[in-house]
Amino acid sequence: MKPFILTLLIIFGVVIGVGLGSVLLVLWAYGAGQVMLRILPTGAFSPFEATLLNLVGVLIVGLMVVRIVSASTSDAFTPQSKRTNGKKGETGNSNDGDQVDALEGDEYPGIPRWRRPLKKLDFTDVKPEDPCPCGSGRKYKNCHGAKRIEIK
């Protein structure tokens, strides 16, 4: 009986929290709408339209903030094939904090996933004085042919 009551209390708390958050969001949009009505010329918007416009703006800004936070906190240096999907033992690597195992098969180590090239680059027949095949406009020896310092 206790787990059932605890579950009901948790569900009730979540519903109350979502309801209060929604009410506060609408009230904030209403207040911003009233400010907008005072700034804009008379008759440009009705109070309902101003509130609705501000509510949509708040939701769009909220979605952008969520996208930015999720992009900045994601593990951009770990290849997609090495990440686990929340299931233990699916990829075979251990979660003991050892990043070297996760980056062993990475073709572009140290480059974030969103900065990696979209096409495969062929560096086999490139001489140091040739232009770099990545399209940067620099010489190969100053771009991808530069010797990297290994950190141990």
C-alpha positions in Angstrom: 0.0 0.0 0.0 2.9 2.4 0.8 4.5 2.1 -2.7 1.1 2.9 -4.3 0.6 6.0 -2.2 4.2 7.1 -2.8 3.6 6.7 -6.6 0.4 8.7 -6.4 2.2 11.4 -4.5 5.0 11.6 -7.0 2.5 11.8 -9.9 0.5 14.4 -8.1 3.6 16.4 -7.4 4.7 16.3 -11.1 1.2 17.4 -12.2 1.2 20.3 -9.8 4.7 21.3 -10.8 3.9 21.2 -14.5 0.7 23.2 -13.9 2.4 25.8 -11.8 5.2 26.1 -14.4 2.6 26.6 -17.2 0.7 29.2 -15.2 3.9 31.1 -14.4 4.9 31.0 -18.1 1.5 32.3 -19.3 1.6 35.1 -16.6 5.1 36.1 -17.7 4.0 36.1 -21.4 1.0 38.2 -20.4 3.2 40.7 -18.6 5.6 40.9 -21.5 2.6 41.4 -23.8 1.4 44.3 -21.7 4.8 45.9 -22.0 4.8 45.3 -25.7 1.3 47.0 -26.0 2.6 50.1 -24.2 5.7 50.3 -26.5 3.9 49.7 -29.8 1.5 52.1 -31.4 -2.1 51.9 -30.3 -4.2 49.2 -32.1 -1.2 47.2 -33.4 -2.1 44.1 -31.4 -4.9 43.1 -29.1 -3.9 42.0 -25.6 -4.6 38.4 -26.5 -2.4 38.6 -29.6 0.4 40.3 -27.7 0.3 37.6 -25.0 0.2 34.8 -27.6 3.1 36.3 -29.5 5.2 36.6 -26.4 4.3 33.1 -25.3 5.4 31.7 -28.7 8.6 33.8 -28.4 9.3 32.4 -24.9 8.8 28.8 -26.1 11.1 29.3 -29.1 13.8 30.8 -26.9 13.4 27.9 -24.5 13.8 25.4 -27.3 17.0 27.2 -28.4 18.4 27.2 -24.9 17.7 23.4 -24.6 19.4 22.8 -28.0 22.5 24.9 -27.0 22.8 23.3 -23.6 22.5 19.8 -25.1 25.0 20.5 -27.8 27.5 22.0 -25.3 27.2 19.2 -22.8 27.2 16.3 -25.3 30.3 14.2 -25.7 31.4 15.7 -29.0 34.9 14.2 -28.9 33.6 10.6 -28.7 32.7 8.9 -32.0 29.1 8.0 -32.4 29.9 4.3 -32.9 31.7 4.1 -29.5 28.9 5.7 -27.4 26.6 3.5 -25.4 22.8 3.9 -25.6 22.3 3.6 -21.9 22.7 -0.2 -21.9 25.6 -1.6 -20.1 28.1 -3.7 -22.1 26.6 -2.9 -25.5 29.7 -1.5 -27.0 32.2 -3.4 -25.0 34.1 -0.5 -23.5 34.2 0.1 -19.8 32.9 3.2 -18.1 35.8 3.7 -15.8 36.7 7.1 -17.3 39.4 5.9 -19.6 39.0 8.1 -22.7 41.9 6.5 -24.6 39.8 3.3 -25.3 36.9 5.4 -26.7 39.2 7.3 -29.1 41.4 4.5 -30.4 39.6 3.9 -33.7 38.8 7.6 -34.3 39.9 8.8 -37.7 39.9 12.5 -36.5 41.0 12.5 -32.9 40.5 15.8 -31.1 38.1 17.2 -33.7 34.6 17.7 -32.5 31.9 15.7 -34.3 30.3 18.8 -35.8 33.6 20.0 -37.3 34.6 16.7 -39.0 34.6 16.6 -42.8 31.5 15.4 -44.5 33.5 13.4 -47.1 36.4 11.0 -46.8 39.7 12.8 -47.5 42.5 11.0 -49.4 45.9 12.1 -48.2 47.9 9.2 -49.8 49.5 10.9 -52.8 49.8 14.4 -51.3 53.2 16.1 -51.2 54.1 18.6 -48.5 54.0 21.6 -50.9 50.7 20.6 -52.5 47.4 22.3 -51.4 45.7 20.4 -48.7 42.8 18.2 -49.9 40.5 19.4 -47.1 40.0 22.6 -49.0 41.4 25.0 -46.5 43.7 26.7 -49.1 46.8 26.0 -47.0 49.7 23.8 -47.9 49.4 20.2 -46.8 52.5 20.6 -44.6 50.9 23.5 -42.7 47.4 21.9 -42.4 46.8 18.2 -42.1 50.4 17.2 -42.7 51.7 19.1 -39.7 53.4 17.0 -37.1 51.2 16.8 -34.0 52.7 16.8 -30.5 51.5 13.7 -28.6 50.5 14.3 -25.0 51.1 11.4 -22.7 
